[in-house]
Amino acid sequence: MAETKDVALFIHGFGSSAECWDALLPLLRADKEIPERYELQCWSYPTKVIELNPLDRIPSLAELGGYLVDHLRSPELRDRNLTLIGHSQGGLVILGCFDSLLRQGKAEELRNVRQAILMATPCEGSTTISFLRKVVALFIKNPQEETLRVLNPEIAAVRSEIRERIVGATADTPDTWRIPIHAFCGLQDDIVPEASARGVFDSVRSVPGGHSSILQPKDTDDDRFKKVREVLLEPGGHSHRFEIAHYETVITVEPRRNETIQVPSKGNPREVHFDNFATIKRTVRFAPNNRCKNHFGIQYSTRSNGYVVGHCSVHNEASPADKGEWEDYGMKFRFEFVPGAEKSYSLQVDIYNGFDKDNRNVHFHLPTEAYRQRMTYVLDLSKYVAGGYQVSDGPRLYLDPEQTEHDDLCHQRILGVPIPAEPEEKPGVYRWELRDVRQGVIDIVWDVANVAP
């Protein structure tokens, strides 16, 4: 079955139509990478400068926001990653859509919105020919034109909600959601000045062009094309959600013959007898557009009859309490750091007696604090195979998309349908690759049997 593409949804502005994208879309469709990742769609809504038919009316921005909500709920878009791109008033329609769901406590419906791109959107209003528009409005009322005015109270309220519940959101809740929003400003735009296009957003790009020509790149070397392409191919970038390009976990387990080590335990050494030894190396590489500067954590906990030793790639900024817990018990190691864009960090843990009989499984919790563009899991049992064992069960990898906290009942969870491993390149080595993982729990289960004489 073919993998479903993401959708980039283009939304025109006031008194315009989908034809406004006629210069940009052909260049995107001719690109080598964009069509492989995205289905490019246009979405239109009723908009007129003047409605001459006395039996018709022009819908308000709030109505258009609700109209877009309905479209996002359609079977065609449901459960697909979305990038919403709005020009001028089209950007306000996107913000109105967000505002509608936030106020209803239905922010979870925005979970598939990967990002929004606002092109010359009048977040603070438009001053050009505002007097003429007001004169016309004395005779012909247009609710869409009213929202384009400076200090419009409806837009001010929407702007406040977006600033607090999306741009400044620190968690995903029924009335907050972390959606990256990128504002594009036209350097020659005399209709929507830069201060208005910037709005309340902290991801801003300036490109050549006026209010309409911002959408009309001449060729693929034009900044108006290159910067849109860049955001499409490197999506995300919310200041309170980590953007991870690649998260790799390599689990290597090997048999041992009844060995023993002395380990500290609350100041009193204890013996750990082990017939297996493992290393788990977790390496995370952050995306170029990662803008989150919170502490990022990687940790591993073993069972009560095991012992772990951690090796960090950079200075460990974990709390004294976390470090003390490892020093006291040796069963959990936590690594914390503040990441940089395009940099890699790793934690390797040595695990003594972590995977003995009836305990040959591992699971990892994936919290919502990060968006993982690509994840790789490798289970290396090659030393068991070389030692005369056979892999008697599995291995199987499961992804439970529901985020749960780690507790003593984790092992009792009902696992779903396993994700197939890639074809083996070496006996006993198994590999899985996942894409676009927001949250959940990963379980890997296996068993071995000694068939040597």
Helices and strands as residue ranges (DSSP letters): E 6-11, G 18-21, H 24-29, H 34-37, E 38-43, H 61-72, E 82-87, H 89-103, G 107-110, E 113-119, H 130-139, H 143-146, H 153-162, I 163-167, E 181-186, H 194-198, E 204-207, G 213-215, H 223-233, E 242-263, E 270-286, E 296-301, E 307-312, H 320-329, E 332-337, E 344-352, E 361-366, E 370-380, H 382-386, E 389-400, G 410-412, E 429-437, E 440-450
